Amino acid sequence: MDDGLSDLMSNASPQSWYRRIGNPLPSTESVVWFPHAGGGVSSLIRQLNRSPPGINVFAATLPGRERRFNETMPDTLDQLIATLVAELPQLPRPPVLIGHSFGALLAYCVAQSAAASGLVVMAMSPPELISRRDSIVHLEDAEFVQQLDRRYGGIPQTLRENEEAMRLFLPPVRHDLSLMESYQDDAAKIVDIPVRAYAGSRDTRVSAERMEGWRGRTTATFSLETLSGDHFFPLLHVNRVLQSARRCFDTTH
């Protein structure tokens, strides 16, 4: 389990779908961060505590993990998206939505139904490439973990050796991947906001060439950049990503 998890569990309230990270800033510019499959907010909080951003940051807090680990996860992707849209923070200006891996799909789907100033997608193939063809969600835990680590990396040996932590870690990951695989693409439903895409230089799962496919998901501007790191590179470049998100406000306002 992530360091600082006990702090999160004591400070966040149940049923809270979004958590503000840091103190409110006078700026009207805000971003909303959607985590990877099974992901929580503790890693993001640690990064931003080291280097506070100059923008208001909110993070999606999904059931089944961290403070909400004993809450029921949504049965369908449509149900999850509808709730994320309904529970979005009420802000002076539409936020920029940022998504990492599975979170990029969530951010994109939310942007189709809610006002947003921009979209930042990272480490996620464009929606039309989502498929069940190489699904691993049906595998037994041991093989599931092995395949997760082979495809995405980022599973520390200390976590693998902690049976209690793995019992908490695996269900939300498996569930989120199942929801992702259930996605039914509609190529006609694209967004009209700036889209900025990021790929990891050592991400063996999602290449920059695949990320280029996001260009066709917006009628507004698109940019693509490769940053150093593997599938979890966003946590190494949080402030770089947030700076990019802020530029979306210059484009739309």
CORZI-V567900 format. One record per residue. N is the residue number from 0. SS is DSSP state (A for helix, B for strand, O for the rest). BURIAL is + if it has 24 or more other ideal C-beta (glycine too) atoms within 12 Angstrom, else -. Layout:
# CORZI-V567900
n | ss | burial
N | SS | BURIAL
N | SS | BURIAL
This chain:
# CORZI-V567900
n | ss | burial
0 | O | +
1 | O | +
2 | O | -
3 | O | -
4 | A | +
5 | A | -
6 | A | -
7 | A | +
8 | A | -
9 | A | -
10 | A | -
11 | O | +
12 | O | -
13 | O | -
14 | O | -
15 | O | +
16 | O | +
17 | B | +
18 | B | +
19 | B | +
20 | B | +
21 | O | +
22 | O | -
23 | O | -
24 | O | -
25 | O | -
26 | O | -
27 | O | -
28 | O | +
29 | B | +
30 | B | +
31 | B | +
32 | B | +
33 | B | +
34 | O | +
35 | O | +
36 | O | +
37 | O | +
38 | O | +
39 | O | +
40 | O | +
41 | A | +
42 | A | +
43 | A | +
44 | A | +
45 | A | -
46 | A | +
47 | A | +
48 | A | -
49 | A | -
50 | O | -
51 | O | -
52 | O | +
53 | O | -
54 | O | +
55 | B | +
56 | B | +
57 | B | +
58 | B | +
59 | B | +
60 | O | +
61 | O | +
62 | O | +
63 | O | +
64 | O | +
65 | A | +
66 | A | +
67 | A | +
68 | O | +
69 | O | -
70 | O | -
71 | O | -
72 | O | +
73 | O | +
74 | O | -
75 | O | -
76 | A | +
77 | A | -
78 | A | -
79 | A | +
80 | A | +
81 | A | -
82 | A | +
83 | A | +
84 | A | +
85 | A | -
86 | O | +
87 | O | +
88 | O | +
89 | O | -
90 | O | +
91 | O | -
92 | O | -
93 | O | +
94 | O | +
95 | B | +
96 | B | +
97 | B | +
98 | B | +
99 | B | +
100 | O | +
101 | A | +
102 | A | +
103 | A | +
104 | A | +
105 | A | +
106 | A | +
107 | A | +
108 | A | +
109 | A | +
110 | A | +
111 | A | +
112 | A | -
113 | O | +
114 | O | +
115 | O | +
116 | O | +
117 | B | +
118 | B | +
119 | B | +
120 | B | +
121 | B | +
122 | O | +
123 | O | +
124 | O | +
125 | O | +
126 | A | +
127 | A | -
128 | A | +
129 | O | +
130 | O | -
131 | O | -
132 | O | -
133 | O | -
134 | O | -
135 | O | +
136 | O | +
137 | O | -
138 | O | -
139 | O | -
140 | A | -
141 | A | -
142 | A | -
143 | A | +
144 | A | +
145 | A | -
146 | A | +
147 | A | +
148 | A | +
149 | A | -
150 | A | +
151 | A | +
152 | O | +
153 | O | +
154 | O | +
155 | O | -
156 | A | -
157 | A | -
158 | A | +
159 | A | -
160 | O | -
161 | O | -
162 | A | -
163 | A | -
164 | A | -
165 | A | +
166 | A | -
167 | A | +
168 | A | +
169 | A | +
170 | A | +
171 | A | +
172 | A | +
173 | A | +
174 | A | +
175 | A | +
176 | A | +
177 | A | +
178 | A | +
179 | A | +
180 | A | +
181 | O | +
182 | O | +
183 | O | -
184 | O | +
185 | O | -
186 | O | -
187 | O | -
188 | O | -
189 | O | +
190 | B | +
191 | O | -
192 | O | +
193 | O | +
194 | B | +
195 | B | +
196 | B | +
197 | B | +
198 | B | +
199 | B | +
200 | O | -
201 | O | -
202 | O | +
203 | O | -
204 | O | +
205 | O | +
206 | O | -
207 | A | +
208 | A | -
209 | A | +
210 | A | +
211 | A | +
212 | A | +
213 | A | +
214 | A | +
215 | A | -
216 | A | +
217 | B | +
218 | O | -
219 | O | -
220 | O | -
221 | B | +
222 | B | +
223 | B | +
224 | B | +
225 | B | +
226 | B | +
227 | O | -
228 | O | +
229 | O | +
230 | O | +
231 | O | +
232 | A | +
233 | A | +
234 | A | +
235 | A | +
236 | O | +
237 | A | +
238 | A | +
239 | A | +
240 | A | +
241 | A | +
242 | A | +
243 | A | +
244 | A | +
245 | A | +
246 | A | +
247 | A | +
248 | A | +
249 | A | -
250 | A | -
251 | A | +
252 | O | -
